C-alpha cells in the first residue's frame, strides 16, 4: 500500500478536486483505493457520495486508531457501483477542527500511520485530502505518506504558500519521518489566456524547477460539474472531460512511478531514521506492485495540414508583446542576451 497526501496551505486552489480526479483515475485502473478525508469541510466525502451522519469518522480514528474503529469509519463510495475497481472513503467530520489545533506531540503525529497499518493489505493506494492549513492534521497526513503533492493556483498568494509548504515539509521530514518525499508541485485552475497566470507559472518554474509537475491543470467547467454531481471525471460526458481524465491518468501514472523509483540515499536514510521512525507501523521496504495499466485503444492519427501561418503578420508584434508580459525578469534577460547574440 502506498500513500499520497494532496495538500495546499491556501484554500480555494482546487486541492479536493485534484484528489477526486486521482481517485477517478485509480478507479478506472482497478486499483484498490482508499480516500481519507481529513478536511473538516468534508468536500471529498461529499464528492465521493459519502454524506450524512456517521457514527464513526476520521475524527474517531485519529482519537483511537484501532482496527475496529478504522473499519467502522470506512464506507464504500457511490462511484464504485457497477465498477470493477474498489473505491472506499474514510469519511470526514466537522469534529476534525478540534483535532487540528495546538502543537501535536511527536507520538500523536503517527496516529494516521497507525490507523493505516491496520488496513495495509486491503488497498493498493491511499489518497489523503488534507485541510488547507499547516495544522496537526496536515502534519499527521504527511508523516503517514510516502509522497506529498502540493497544489497551487497561478496567483501571488499561492506562490507564497507553496514556499511555506516546502519549507515546513522539509523540516517535518528531517525531524519526524525521513521516509516521506515530495512528489511535486502542481498548478491547478490555469487559464492560459491570462498573462498573470502565465507569469506565475514561470515564477514557480524558476523557484522550484524539477519539483514542478507539468503541464498544469487548466480550469475547466467539466471538473466542477462532475464534482458537483458526485460523479468521477472519467464517466462525465464531453471532450473537455475526456481530456481532463487523460491528464489525471498521466498524473496518477507519474505518482505510481514515483513510488517505485529507486532512491540512492534510501538505505542510509533508513538507518538514520530508525530512531525517529520508531512509531512507524507500515512496512515501507518492499517495492509496490500495482495492476498493469490497461492498453489504450489505438486510434489512427488525423493529420491536419494548414498553409496558413499560426499568427497573422499584422498581429505578430502584438502577440510577441503579450508573451513578453508573461516572462519574469530572469527570462527577459535571457531573451535579450539571445537576441544580441544572434545579431552579432
PASE-51743 format. One record per residue: residue in three letters; x negated, y, z negated of N, C-alpha, C in turn. Coordinates in steps of 0.02 Angstrom, whole numbers, padded with zeros to 5 digits, always signed. Atoms other than C-alpha are relative to their C-alpha. Layout:
BEGIN
ALAXYZXYZXYZ ...
//
This chain:
BEGIN
UNK-00042-00060+00000+00000+00000+00000-00044+00062+00000 UNK+00036-00063-00005-00064+00171+00050+00047+00058-00016 UNK-00041-00054+00025-00003+00335-00024-00023+00067+00031 UNK+00014-00066-00029+00008+00504+00064+00046+00052-00032 UNK-00039-00056+00027+00063+00662-00026+00004+00055+00052 UNK-00010-00057-00045+00136+00805+00077+00013+00060-00045 UNK-00002-00055+00049+00106+00970-00013-00007+00068+00033 UNK+00009-00071-00018+00115+01158+00001+00009+00039-00064 UNK-00006-00040+00061+00089+01287-00135+00046+00060+00012 UNK-00046-00054-00017+00214+01403-00049+00064-00031+00028 UNK-00063+00027-00023+00397+01369-00021+00018+00026+00069 UNK-00025-00022-00065+00485+01381+00147-00044-00014+00059 UNK+00044+00014-00057+00345+01310+00255+00020-00064+00037 UNK-00022+00061-00033+00440+01151+00302-00035-00062-00023 UNK+00034+00058+00029+00349+01031+00188+00045-00062+00001 UNK-00045+00057+00004+00501+00920+00164+00018-00026+00069 UNK-00016+00023-00068+00543+00916+00350-00058-00040+00030 UNK+00058+00040-00023+00366+00854+00384+00002-00069-00033 UNK-00006+00064+00035+00390+00719+00252+00053-00044+00033 UNK-00054+00038-00032+00554+00667+00333-00018-00022+00070 UNK+00023+00019-00067+00476+00668+00506-00047-00060-00002 UNK+00045+00057+00008+00339+00550+00446+00039-00062-00021 UNK-00042+00057+00021+00471+00440+00362+00037-00029+00060 UNK-00034+00022-00061+00566+00432+00527-00047-00039+00045 UNK+00050+00035-00040+00407+00382+00619-00017-00067-00030 UNK+00017+00063+00034+00367+00249+00489+00057-00051+00008 UNK-00057+00044-00009+00543+00178+00502+00003-00029+00070 UNK-00001+00024-00069+00533+00167+00691-00056-00049+00014 UNK+00057+00046-00008+00368+00075+00672+00008-00062-00044 UNK-00015+00058+00043+00447-00050+00549-00047-00007-00060 UNK+00040+00002+00061+00334-00002+00404+00046-00002-00060 UNK-00037+00001+00063+00399-00042+00231-00020+00064-00037 UNK+00017-00067+00022+00408+00137+00169+00042+00022-00060 UNK-00032-00030+00058+00449+00222+00004-00014+00075+00000 UNK+00008-00073+00007+00479+00410-00008+00015+00017-00073 UNK-00009-00022+00070+00456+00483-00183+00014+00075+00001 UNK-00020-00070+00000+00547+00647-00209-00017+00031-00068 UNK+00021-00033+00062+00454+00747-00342+00019+00074-00002 UNK-00022-00069-00002+00530+00913-00290+00067+00007-00035 UNK-00064-00008+00036+00665+00969-00414+00059+00021+00044 UNK-00054-00020-00045+00764+01038-00266+00032-00060+00034 UNK-00028+00064-00025+00789+00857-00208+00018+00000+00074 UNK-00017-00004-00071+00793+00903-00023-00018-00064+00038 UNK+00019+00062-00033+00702+00744+00029+00051-00054-00014 UNK-00050+00050+00018+00827+00635-00065+00064+00012+00040 UNK-00061-00015-00037+00974+00725+00015-00008-00015+00074 UNK+00013+00013-00071+00895+00716+00188+00000-00073+00017 UNK+00002+00072-00011+00874+00529+00168+00065-00035-00019 UNK-00066+00028+00015+01056+00506+00120+00008-00025-00071 UNK-00004+00021+00070+01023+00480-00066+00019+00060-00042 UNK-00023-00056+00040+01130+00611-00150+00058-00022-00045 UNK-00050+00019+00050+01244+00603-00301-00030-00001-00069 UNK+00025+00005+00069+01224+00570-00486-00030-00069-00011 UNK+00036+00063+00012+01094+00438-00526-00022-00003-00073 UNK+00021+00007+00069+01060+00370-00698-00076+00002-00007 UNK+00073+00001+00001+00877+00344-00655-00026+00038+00062 UNK+00031-00039-00054+00767+00458-00550-00075+00003-00011 UNK+00073-00008+00008+00585+00507-00528-00017+00030-00068 UNK+00013-00030+00066+00601+00606-00690-00006-00053-00054 UNK+00003+00054+00049+00637+00449-00792-00062-00044+00011 UNK+00059+00041-00016+00497+00357-00701-00063+00032-00029 UNK+00060-00034+00027+00368+00488-00750-00002-00003-00076 UNK-00001+00005+00073+00425+00484-00930-00020-00069-00024 UNK+00015+00069+00017+00416+00294-00937-00011-00040+00064 UNK+00014+00033-00064+00329+00220-00784-00003-00076-00005 UNK-00004+00073+00006+00384+00042-00819+00032-00029+00062 UNK-00025+00033-00060+00429-00084-00685+00076+00005+00006 UNK-00072-00001+00000+00612-00091-00733+00027+00070+00016 UNK-00021-00069-00012+00629+00099-00733-00013+00019+00073 UNK+00017-00015-00070+00542+00113-00564+00052-00030+00047 UNK-00048+00033-00044+00659-00013-00483+00069+00033-00003 UNK-00065-00032+00006+00814+00074-00550+00003+00069+00031 UNK+00001-00067-00029+00758+00242-00482-00005-00002+00076 UNK+00007+00007-00073+00737+00175-00304+00065-00024+00031 UNK-00060+00019-00037+00883+00167-00184-00017-00006+00074 UNK+00010+00009-00072+00898+00118-00001+00024+00063+00037 UNK-00019-00057-00040+00900+00264+00121+00054-00020+00051 UNK-00051+00012-00051+01051+00278+00235-00030-00006+00069 UNK+00033+00006-00065+00928+00292+00379-00014-00073+00019 UNK+00021+00069-00013+00885+00108+00361+00057-00045+00022 UNK-00056+00042-00021+01060+00045+00401-00004-00016+00074 UNK+00004+00022-00070+01054-00057+00560-00070+00002+00029 UNK+00069-00003-00024+00865-00035+00572-00040-00061-00023 UNK+00041+00058+00018+00733-00171+00569-00049+00017-00057 UNK+00048-00020+00051+00617-00071+00456+00033+00010-00067 UNK-00024-00012+00068+00633-00036+00271-00020+00070-00021 UNK+00013-00068+00024+00650+00139+00201+00039+00011-00064 UNK-00030-00012+00066+00683+00171+00016-00020+00069-00024 UNK+00016-00065+00028+00683+00331-00086+00006-00004-00076 UNK-00004-00010+00072+00641+00362-00268+00030+00070-00009 UNK-00039-00062-00003+00772+00495-00295-00029+00054-00047 UNK+00021-00056+00040+00730+00667-00360+00053+00021-00049 UNK-00047-00024+00051+00814+00761-00501-00020+00071-00021 UNK+00016-00066+00026+00827+00942-00561-00038-00003-00066 UNK+00036+00008+00064+00759+00875-00727-00076-00002+00009 UNK+00072+00000-00013+00589+00864-00643-00031+00068-00017 UNK+00026-00067+00016+00573+01051-00675-00031+00001-00070 UNK+00025+00002+00069+00547+01014-00861-00067-00035-00004 UNK+00063+00037+00002+00403+00897-00819-00055+00034+00040 UNK+00048-00034-00043+00317+01021-00704-00032+00059-00035 UNK+00025-00057+00037+00271+01143-00840-00057-00021-00046 UNK+00054+00013+00047+00121+01158-00952-00062-00031+00032 UNK+00063+00029-00023-00054+01087-00937-00001-00074-00018 UNK-00005+00071+00015-00042+00897-00921-00066-00029-00027 UNK+00059+00034+00025-00162+00785-01016-00030-00043+00055 UNK+00034+00042-00050-00289+00681-00920+00039-00065+00010 UNK-00036+00064-00005-00191+00522-00959+00066+00007+00036 UNK-00065-00008-00031-00023+00592-00904-00005+00012+00075 UNK+00009-00009-00072-00096+00635-00734+00006-00065+00039 UNK-00001+00065-00033-00095+00448-00697+00069-00033-00004 UNK-00066+00029+00007+00092+00422-00729+00029-00026+00066 UNK-00025+00021-00066+00140+00413-00544-00040-00060+00025 UNK+00043+00057-00019-00008+00298-00510+00022-00063-00036 UNK-00021+00058+00038+00050+00182-00648+00067-00026+00025 UNK-00065+00021-00026+00227+00180-00578-00008-00037+00067 UNK+00010+00031-00066+00166+00137-00403-00033-00069-00005 UNK+00033+00065+00008+00061-00007-00468+00051-00056-00007 UNK-00051+00051+00011+00222-00099-00513+00035-00021+00065 UNK-00032+00017-00064+00283-00098-00331-00052-00003+00056 UNK+00054-00004-00049+00115-00108-00244+00008-00049+00057 UNK-00006+00051-00052+00157-00267-00148+00065+00007+00040 UNK-00066-00007-00032+00329-00205-00093+00000+00047+00060 UNK-00001-00051-00052+00278-00065+00025-00068+00003+00036 UNK+00061-00014-00039+00153-00028+00163-00022+00073-00009 UNK+00014-00072+00002+00167+00161+00147+00045+00035-00050 UNK-00038-00042+00046+00220+00284+00013-00012+00073+00019 UNK+00004-00072-00014+00258+00467+00054+00027+00037-00061 UNK-00021-00038+00059+00268+00590-00091+00012+00072+00020 UNK-00018-00070-00013+00360+00754-00067-00008+00038-00066 UNK+00018-00034+00062+00285+00870-00198+00035+00068-00005 UNK-00028-00068+00007+00351+01035-00270-00045+00051+00034 UNK+00040-00053-00033+00294+01197-00185-00039+00041-00051 UNK+00039-00034+00051+00178+01239-00330-00054-00047-00024 UNK+00055+00041+00026+00019+01180-00413+00013-00014-00074 UNK-00016+00019+00068+00103+01111-00569-00020-00071-00015 UNK+00018+00067+00022+00091+00948-00661+00022-00053+00050 UNK-00025+00051-00046+00197+00852-00534-00043-00006+00063 UNK+00044+00001-00059+00089+00901-00385-00066-00034-00017 UNK+00064+00030+00021-00068+00852-00481+00008-00076-00010 UNK-00013+00072+00008+00009+00683-00529+00003-00035+00068 UNK-00007+00029-00067+00052+00652-00346-00068-00007+00033 UNK+00066+00003-00031-00124+00694-00288-00044-00055-00031 UNK+00039+00052+00033-00203+00580-00418+00020-00069+00023 UNK-00025+00065-00021-00093+00436-00359-00010-00013+00074 UNK+00003+00005-00073-00130+00467-00175-00067-00024+00026 UNK+00061+00015-00037-00256+00401-00052-00019+00058+00045 UNK+00011-00058-00042-00235+00553+00060+00052+00054-00018 UNK-00045-00057+00012-00157+00727+00042+00003+00042+00063 UNK-00012-00043-00058-00080+00826+00185+00025+00067-00024 UNK-00021-00067+00018-00068+01014+00162+00037+00031+00060 UNK-00041-00030-00052+00068+01103+00261-00001+00076-00007 UNK+00002-00073+00000+00055+01287+00310+00045+00026+00056 UNK-00034-00034-00055+00153+01410+00414-00047+00055+00025 UNK+00047-00050-00027+00066+01537+00527+00016+00070-00026 UNK-00011-00065+00032+00078+01684+00405-00055+00012-00050 UNK+00056-00018+00044-00046+01777+00295+00007-00031-00069 UNK-00008+00028+00067+00030+01718+00130-00014-00075-00001 UNK+00013+00072-00004+00020+01537+00187-00074-00014+00006 UNK+00073+00008-00005-00163+01558+00234-00032+00004-00069 UNK+00027-00008+00068-00199+01618+00057+00017-00061-00043 UNK-00020+00058+00040-00101+01473-00019-00039-00062+00018 UNK+00040+00058-00021-00197+01345+00084-00070+00004-00030 UNK+00066-00009+00031-00361+01417+00022+00002-00020-00073 UNK-00008+00017+00071-00298+01400-00157+00011-00075-00008 UNK-00014+00071+00005-00235+01223-00125-00063-00042+00011 UNK+00062+00037-00013-00400+01163-00051-00047+00005-00060 UNK+00043-00009+00058-00495+01235-00199+00025-00042-00059 UNK-00029+00038+00055-00375+01156-00325-00008-00075+00012 UNK+00008+00071-00016-00382+00989-00235-00072-00023-00013 UNK+00070+00018+00010-00573+00988-00238-00016-00007-00074 UNK+00012+00003+00071-00575+01023-00424+00031-00062-00031 UNK-00033+00059+00027-00449+00886-00462-00035-00064+00022 UNK+00034+00059-00025-00540+00762-00353-00066-00012-00037 UNK+00064+00007+00035-00706+00796-00439+00008-00018-00073 UNK-00008+00009+00072-00637+00794-00616+00043-00061-00019 UNK-00048+00052+00020-00500+00660-00609-00005-00063+00043 UNK-00002+00059-00042-00498+00544-00458-00037+00012+00065 UNK+00041-00009-00060-00636+00538-00327+00022-00043+00058 UNK-00021+00046-00054-00544+00406-00225+00052+00030+00046 UNK-00048-00033-00044-00419+00528-00152-00037+00049+00045 UNK+00032-00044-00049-00465+00625+00005+00053+00044+00033 UNK-00045-00046-00036-00390+00770+00101+00009-00025+00071 UNK-00015+00021-00068-00304+00711+00260-00009+00057+00048 UNK+00008-00058-00043-00298+00885+00332+00052+00054-00014 UNK-00046-00057+00005-00203+01048+00355+00041+00002+00065 UNK-00045+00000-00058-00051+01050+00471+00039+00065+00001 UNK-00040-00060-00009+00025+01211+00537+00069-00020+00025 UNK-00069+00016-00018+00215+01199+00546+00037+00064+00018 UNK-00043-00056-00020+00350+01311+00621-00036+00052+00042 UNK+00035-00045-00045+00237+01384+00753+00046+00023+00056 UNK-00032-00028-00059+00314+01500+00882-00055+00026+00044 UNK+00059-00014-00042+00186+01503+01021+00004+00068+00033 UNK-00007-00064-00034+00256+01663+01096-00014+00059-00046 UNK+00012-00054+00049+00222+01764+00937-00076+00007-00010 UNK+00072-00012+00005+00048+01842+00938-00025-00010-00071 UNK+00020+00008+00070+00041+01846+00747-00010-00073-00018 UNK+00006+00072+00014+00069+01658+00740-00065-00027+00029 UNK+00061+00025-00032-00072+01625+00863-00062+00026-00037 UNK+00056-00028+00038-00187+01741+00765-00012-00039-00064 UNK+00007+00036+00063-00153+01649+00602-00025-00071+00011 UNK+00026+00067-00017-00183+01480+00685-00074+00003+00013 UNK+00072-00009-00012-00350+01543+00748-00038+00013-00064 UNK+00032-00015+00064-00390+01609+00575-00008-00064-00042 UNK+00004+00063+00036-00351+01440+00495-00052-00046+00031 UNK+00051+00041-00034-00458+01353+00626-00070+00021-00021 UNK+00066-00025+00020-00605+01464+00579-00014-00017-00073 UNK+00011+00011+00072-00579+01439+00392-00011-00074-00016 UNK-00001+00070+00021-00551+01251+00388-00026-00049+00052 UNK+00034+00041-00051-00624+01184+00551+00030-00069+00010 UNK-00020+00069-00013-00614+00995+00557+00059-00023-00042 UNK-00058+00018+00041-00480+00991+00422+00066+00014+00036 UNK-00062-00018-00035-00354+01065+00544+00024-00059+00042 UNK-00032+00054-00039-00233+00940+00622+00036+00033+00058 UNK-00028-00031-00060-00194+00991+00800+00032-00052+00045 UNK-00028-00067-00003-00083+01027+00888+00048+00013-00058 UNK-00049-00016+00053+00028+01120+00764+00070-00024+00019 UNK-00070+00017-00013+00212+01079+00747+00038+00064+00017 UNK-00038-00059-00020+00318+01204+00842+00068+00001-00033 UNK-00065-00008+00030+00478+01272+00770+00054-00020+00050 UNK-00053+00024-00044+00623+01177+00848+00064-00009-00041 UNK-00064+00007+00036+00806+01182+00801+00020-00073-00009 UNK-00018+00071+00004+00820+00995+00832-00020-00030-00067 UNK+00024+00028+00063+00719+00959+00675+00046+00022-00058 UNK-00045-00023+00052+00830+01067+00565+00069-00032+00007 UNK-00065+00031-00011+00986+00994+00646+00001-00072-00024 UNK+00003+00069+00021+00931+00816+00616-00003-00005-00076 UNK+00005+00000+00072+00882+00854+00436+00066+00018-00033 UNK-00064-00021+00027+01046+00943+00404+00053-00053+00006 UNK-00049+00053-00010+01144+00796+00473-00019-00064-00036 UNK+00023+00060+00035+01044+00671+00369-00018-00056+00047 UNK+00018+00050-00050+00977+00582+00523-00075+00004+00015 UNK+00070-00002-00020+00800+00532+00574-00009+00033+00067 UNK+00013-00036-00062+00724+00637+00712-00006-00049+00058 UNK+00007+00049-00053+00691+00477+00811+00068-00022+00028 UNK-00067+00019-00023+00880+00449+00825+00040+00060+00023 UNK-00037-00060-00019+00926+00628+00867-00005+00010+00076 UNK+00001-00006-00073+00976+00661+01049-00036+00063+00024 UNK+00030-00059-00031+00889+00780+01166-00074-00006+00012 UNK+00071+00002-00018+00721+00808+01247-00044+00031-00054 UNK+00039-00033+00053+00663+00926+01109-00011-00048-00059 UNK+00006+00048+00054+00697+00793+00977-00048-00056+00018 UNK+00045+00053-00023+00605+00663+01081-00073+00022-00004 UNK+00068-00026+00004+00451+00774+01090-00023+00004-00073 UNK+00018-00002+00071+00455+00802+00902-00013-00069-00028 UNK+00009+00069+00023+00475+00616+00870-00068-00026+00022 UNK+00066+00022-00025+00322+00583+00979-00056+00033-00039 UNK+00052-00034+00039+00223+00714+00882-00007-00031-00069 UNK+00004+00032+00066+00268+00632+00716-00030-00070+00005 UNK+00033+00065-00011+00218+00464+00788-00076+00009+00001 UNK+00072-00014-00004+00047+00539+00827-00027+00017-00069 UNK+00023-00020+00067+00034+00616+00654-00004-00061-00046 UNK+00001+00060+00041+00079+00451+00570-00059-00045+00020 UNK+00056+00041-00024-00047+00358+00679-00067+00027-00026 UNK+00062-00031+00027-00183+00482+00626-00008-00015-00074 UNK+00003+00015+00072-00137+00454+00444-00020-00072-00012 UNK+00017+00070+00008-00146+00265+00462-00073-00013+00016 UNK+00071+00008-00016-00315+00278+00546-00044+00030-00054 UNK+00038-00031+00055-00373+00393+00406-00005-00048-00059 UNK+00001+00048+00055-00326+00260+00278-00053-00053+00012 UNK+00046+00055-00016-00433+00132+00369-00071+00022+00014 UNK+00066-00026-00019-00580+00246+00405-00053-00018-00051 UNK+00057+00014+00043-00748+00198+00336-00026+00065-00029 UNK+00029-00057+00034-00821+00319+00210-00068-00021-00026 UNK+00067+00023+00020-01011+00302+00193-00016+00012-00074 UNK+00014-00012+00070-01008+00375+00018+00049-00031-00047 UNK-00054+00026+00041-00861+00275-00044-00025-00043-00058 UNK+00024+00045+00052-00955+00140-00140-00036+00039-00056 UNK+00035-00040+00049-01066+00269-00225+00050+00038-00043 UNK-00049-00038+00037-00916+00374-00273+00041-00045-00047 UNK-00037+00046+00042-00825+00221-00339-00039-00015-00064 UNK+00040+00015+00059-00969+00182-00455+00000+00061-00048 UNK-00001-00060+00041-00974+00363-00515+00069+00013-00030 UNK-00069-00015+00022-00784+00368-00532+00028-00052-00047 UNK-00028+00054+00042-00765+00209-00635+00026+00027-00067 UNK-00021-00025+00065-00757+00304-00798+00060+00047+00006 UNK-00055-00047-00009-00643+00442-00733+00063-00035+00023 UNK-00058+00034-00029-00529+00318-00644+00021-00060-00042 UNK-00016+00059+00041-00507+00200-00791+00075-00009-00009 UNK-00073+00005+00004-00320+00237-00789+00031-00023+00066 UNK-00026+00022-00065-00303+00185-00607+00026-00071-00005 UNK-00032+00065+00004-00187+00037-00587+00002-00037+00067 UNK-00005+00033-00065-00179+00006-00399-00068-00023+00024 UNK+00062+00024-00031-00308-00092-00303-00012+00040+00064 UNK+00014-00042-00058-00390+00025-00178-00061-00024+00039 UNK+00061+00023-00032-00536-00081-00122+00012-00031+00068 UNK-00013+00035-00063-00457-00185+00016+00024+00049+00054 UNK-00023-00042-00055-00430-00107+00187+00074-00014+00014 UNK-00071+00010-00012-00246-00080+00227+00012-00036+00066 UNK-00020+00035-00061-00161-00191+00356+00071+00021+00016 UNK-00065-00024-00021-00016-00114+00450+00025-00041+00059 UNK-00026+00033-00060+00102-00192+00577-00025+00035+00063 UNK+00026-00031-00061+00040-00164+00755+00049+00052+00028 UNK-00041-00052-00030+00103-00010+00845+00036-00029+00061 UNK-00037+00026-00058+00243-00054+00969-00027+00030+00065 UNK+00023-00023-00065+00192-00043+01151+00051+00049+00029 UNK-00047-00048-00030+00269+00113+01231+00022-00022+00069 UNK-00025+00016-00066+00375+00099+01385-00044+00036+00052 UNK+00042-00028-00054+00274+00126+01544+00044+00039+00048 UNK-00039-00043-00045+00344+00272+01642-00048+00029+00051 UNK+00044-00025-00053+00269+00319+01809-00004+00076-00004 UNK+00007-00072+00005+00198+00495+01801+00027+00035+00062 UNK-00026-00041-00055+00279+00628+01908-00047+00058+00010 UNK+00049-00053-00015+00152+00742+01991+00036+00058+00032 UNK-00031-00061-00026+00212+00918+02019-00056+00045+00026 UNK+00052-00041-00032+00108+01018+02141+00031+00067+00017 UNK-00025-00068-00014+00133+01204+02148-00056+00042+00028 UNK+00051-00043-00030+00040+01326+02259+00001+00070-00031 UNK-00006-00066+00032+00098+01474+02154-00051+00005-00057 UNK+00045-00009+00057-00029+01544+02030+00038-00004-00065 UNK-00032+00006+00066+00006+01514+01846+00027+00066-00024 UNK-00021-00067+00021+00020+01702+01817-00002+00046+00060 UNK-00001-00047-00055+00071+01834+01942-00056+00051-00008 UNK+00058-00046+00005-00077+01950+01983+00017+00066-00036 UNK-00017-00064+00031+00019+02106+01926+00006-00005-00076 UNK-00007+00010+00072+00040+02029+01753-00065-00028-00032 UNK+00061+00031+00025-00136+01959+01737-00033+00042-00055 UNK+00033-00042+00049-00209+02109+01645+00040+00003-00066 UNK-00042-00002+00060-00061+02118+01525-00005-00065-00038 UNK+00006+00066+00031-00074+01931+01493-00065-00006-00039 UNK+00065+00004+00033-00259+01945+01451-00001+00043-00063 UNK-00003-00043+00058-00222+02087+01330+00038-00034-00057 UNK-00037+00036+00051-00093+01982+01239-00043-00055-00031 UNK+00045+00053+00025-00220+01840+01225-00051+00030-00048 UNK+00050-00031+00043-00349+01960+01151+00030+00020-00068 UNK-00032-00019+00063-00223+02015+01019+00006-00058-00049 UNK-00006+00058+00044-00214+01838+00952-00068-00023-00027 UNK+00067+00022+00019-00403+01823+00930-00023+00034-00064 UNK+00032-00029+00058-00499+01851+00770-00061+00040+00022 UNK+00058-00040-00017-00647+01970+00763-00058-00044+00024 UNK+00054+00046-00019-00767+01823+00774+00009-00025+00071 UNK-00013+00024-00068-00683+01758+00931-00008+00056+00051 UNK+00009-00057-00046-00681+01931+01011-00074+00014+00013 UNK+00072-00009-00009-00867+01949+00981-00029-00053+00046 UNK+00025+00055-00043-00899+01779+01060+00022+00010+00072 UNK-00024-00013-00068-00792+01827+01211-00040+00056+00033 UNK+00038-00055-00027-00884+01992+01233-00071-00022+00019 UNK+00068+00024-00015-01054+01906+01224-00001-00045+00061 UNK-00005+00044-00058-00997+01777+01351+00008+00041+00064 UNK-00010-00042-00060-00938+01912+01473-00063+00037+00017 UNK+00062-00036-00012-01100+02010+01452-00052-00047+00031 UNK+00047+00048-00027-01200+01852+01487+00015-00015+00073 UNK-00019+00013-00070-01101+01820+01647-00019+00058+00045 UNK+00017-00059-00041-01130+01999+01707-00074+00005+00012 UNK+00072-00002-00007-01317+01984+01678-00026-00059+00041 
//
